[in-house]
Amino acid sequence: MQSINNAGTFPLGTREVKRLGYGAMQLAGPGVFGPPKDRAAAIAVLRAAVDSGVNHIDTSDFYGPHITNQVIKEALHPYRDGLVIVTKVGAVRGPDASWTPAFSETALKDAVHDNLRNLGLDVLDVVNLRAMFSVHGPQEGSLEAPLTVLAELQHQGLIRHIGLSNVTARQVQDGRTVCPIVCVQNMYNLANRADEALLMQLAGEGTAYVPFFPLGGFTPLQSDALSEVATALGATPMQVALAWLLQRAPNVLLIPGTSSVAHLQQNLAAANLQLPPDAVARLDGLGAVAPAAPH
Ligand SMILES: NC(=O)c1ccc[n+]([C@@H]2O[C@H](COP(=O)([O-])OP(=O)(O)OC[C@H]3O[C@@H](n4cnc5c(N)ncnc54)[C@H](OP(=O)(O)O)[C@@H]3O)[C@@H](O)[C@H]2O)c1
């Protein structure tokens, strides 16, 4: 039977979510700024996702800004029981669409209240703190002060669970001394596996790992080997890329982004794609990470 249930579930905080979810970033305008070019189409994608069984949606109030959350509310509120909406804080957008770190106590509290208002919620299921020491990838630096602010909001009942994004293994370890960390959202896909060690560590610990840019993000994945494997299996390259992530480790939760119902349905159908061992071996060979130098 064709169903996203075939990909199974994994705990996200105290909820069990389907491993195939949906990332809402593509629902803002170009450059993740301003309104979608077709608001009705954006609403249709969100409704199609939950109608297909998706119960994990990833978003942020800095998509738009504010607009993506407002579209989610318009499309899906009142929310179905069991739908987990994960948001992130730690940046604000400038009028020129720039991304500016926003880690002060006031900025974080404002961000949480903005998310609550724009999503129409009394409590946020999961809030990821998005580290901004470097916009382009994890970089060491203390997250103690901003995590302490989020932990206080958690104690006040405004946040159920806290996660981290764009972080190092050290930041996850240190973060756990401030509050429980239920998920890590870092860049990882078939071609970019710099985060392999952290993914496997979190798999061993039973913590959800949510790869962002699972399809390559702004430069979607392209490779002859990926296309050949897809053709041989009667699937699309994007379905193969998602199926590869699903088989990588059981704690991987997928949030592929799309502005198209057709692409959404293709992506969700990846739950039914079993990759044979020779396909996995070939795909494993793409983008493999060089072993760490001894030190
Ligand atoms: N924590 C962070 O710092 C961070 C950063 C980036 C993203 N995220 C989260 O991760 C989610 C996923 O990332 P993403 O949306 O940027 O990148 P992605 O999922 O890797 O790829 C999205 C791109 O792939 C295209 N696409 C999707 N499905 C396709 C299909 N079946 N066939 C062909 N093309 C397809 C989309 O275009 P169409 O719209 O035309 O389908 C879009 O251009 C986001 O929605 C967001 O929630 C988090």
The ligand as a MOL file (V3000), in Angstrom:
LIG
                    3D

  0  0  0     0  0            999 V3000
M  V30 BEGIN CTAB
M  V30 COUNTS 48 52 0 0 0
M  V30 BEGIN ATOM
M  V30 1 N 17.7630 25.3670 10.0430 0
M  V30 2 C 18.1470 25.9890 8.9500 0
M  V30 3 O 19.0890 26.7700 8.9650 0
M  V30 4 C 17.4210 25.7310 7.6670 0
M  V30 5 C 17.9690 26.1990 6.4650 0
M  V30 6 C 17.2860 25.9140 5.2850 0
M  V30 7 C 16.1140 25.1790 5.3000 0
M  V30 8 N 15.5970 24.7450 6.4820 0 CHG=1
M  V30 9 C 14.3710 23.9210 6.5340 0
M  V30 10 O 14.5840 22.7790 5.7120 0
M  V30 11 C 13.4880 22.6450 4.7990 0
M  V30 12 C 13.9760 21.9930 3.5290 0
M  V30 13 O 14.9440 22.7930 2.9020 0
M  V30 14 P 14.7140 23.5530 1.5300 0
M  V30 15 O 13.2710 23.6290 1.1850 0
M  V30 16 O 15.4590 24.8190 1.5980 0 CHG=-1
M  V30 17 O 15.5110 22.6540 0.5030 0
M  V30 18 P 15.2610 21.1890 -0.1030 0
M  V30 19 O 14.1220 20.5240 0.5390 0
M  V30 20 O 16.5800 20.5190 -0.1110 0
M  V30 21 O 14.9460 21.5230 -1.6300 0
M  V30 22 C 13.9470 22.3910 -2.0210 0
M  V30 23 C 14.1240 22.6370 -3.5110 0
M  V30 24 O 13.9060 21.4120 -4.2150 0
M  V30 25 C 12.8230 21.5760 -5.1380 0
M  V30 26 N 12.0440 20.3290 -5.0910 0
M  V30 27 C 11.3500 19.8430 -4.0410 0
M  V30 28 N 10.7890 18.6620 -4.3590 0
M  V30 29 C 11.1340 18.3990 -5.6360 0
M  V30 30 C 10.8470 17.3500 -6.5280 0
M  V30 31 N 10.0990 16.2930 -6.1430 0
M  V30 32 N 11.3490 17.4080 -7.7920 0
M  V30 33 C 12.1040 18.4520 -8.1660 0
M  V30 34 N 12.4160 19.4940 -7.3830 0
M  V30 35 C 11.9240 19.4670 -6.1040 0
M  V30 36 C 12.0420 22.7700 -4.6680 0
M  V30 37 O 11.4290 23.4210 -5.7440 0
M  V30 38 P 9.8150 23.4000 -5.9630 0
M  V30 39 O 9.2420 24.3990 -5.0000 0
M  V30 40 O 9.6820 23.7990 -7.3870 0
M  V30 41 O 9.3610 22.0120 -5.7060 0
M  V30 42 C 13.1460 23.6370 -4.0630 0
M  V30 43 O 13.8060 24.3610 -5.0800 0
M  V30 44 C 12.9730 24.0570 4.6170 0
M  V30 45 O 11.6530 24.0750 4.1490 0
M  V30 46 C 13.1320 24.6220 6.0140 0
M  V30 47 O 11.9920 24.2940 6.7700 0
M  V30 48 C 16.2540 25.0000 7.6660 0
M  V30 END ATOM
M  V30 BEGIN BOND
M  V30 1 1 1 2
M  V30 2 2 2 3
M  V30 3 1 2 4
M  V30 4 1 4 5
M  V30 5 2 4 48
M  V30 6 2 5 6
M  V30 7 1 6 7
M  V30 8 2 7 8
M  V30 9 1 8 9
M  V30 10 1 8 48
M  V30 11 1 9 10
M  V30 12 1 9 46
M  V30 13 1 10 11
M  V30 14 1 11 12
M  V30 15 1 11 44
M  V30 16 1 12 13
M  V30 17 1 13 14
M  V30 18 2 14 15
M  V30 19 1 14 16
M  V30 20 1 14 17
M  V30 21 1 17 18
M  V30 22 2 18 19
M  V30 23 1 18 20
M  V30 24 1 18 21
M  V30 25 1 21 22
M  V30 26 1 22 23
M  V30 27 1 23 24
M  V30 28 1 23 42
M  V30 29 1 24 25
M  V30 30 1 25 26
M  V30 31 1 25 36
M  V30 32 1 26 27
M  V30 33 1 26 35
M  V30 34 2 27 28
M  V30 35 1 28 29
M  V30 36 1 29 30
M  V30 37 2 29 35
M  V30 38 1 30 31
M  V30 39 2 30 32
M  V30 40 1 32 33
M  V30 41 2 33 34
M  V30 42 1 34 35
M  V30 43 1 36 37
M  V30 44 1 36 42
M  V30 45 1 37 38
M  V30 46 2 38 39
M  V30 47 1 38 40
M  V30 48 1 38 41
M  V30 49 1 42 43
M  V30 50 1 44 45
M  V30 51 1 44 46
M  V30 52 1 46 47
M  V30 END BOND
M  V30 END CTAB
M  END
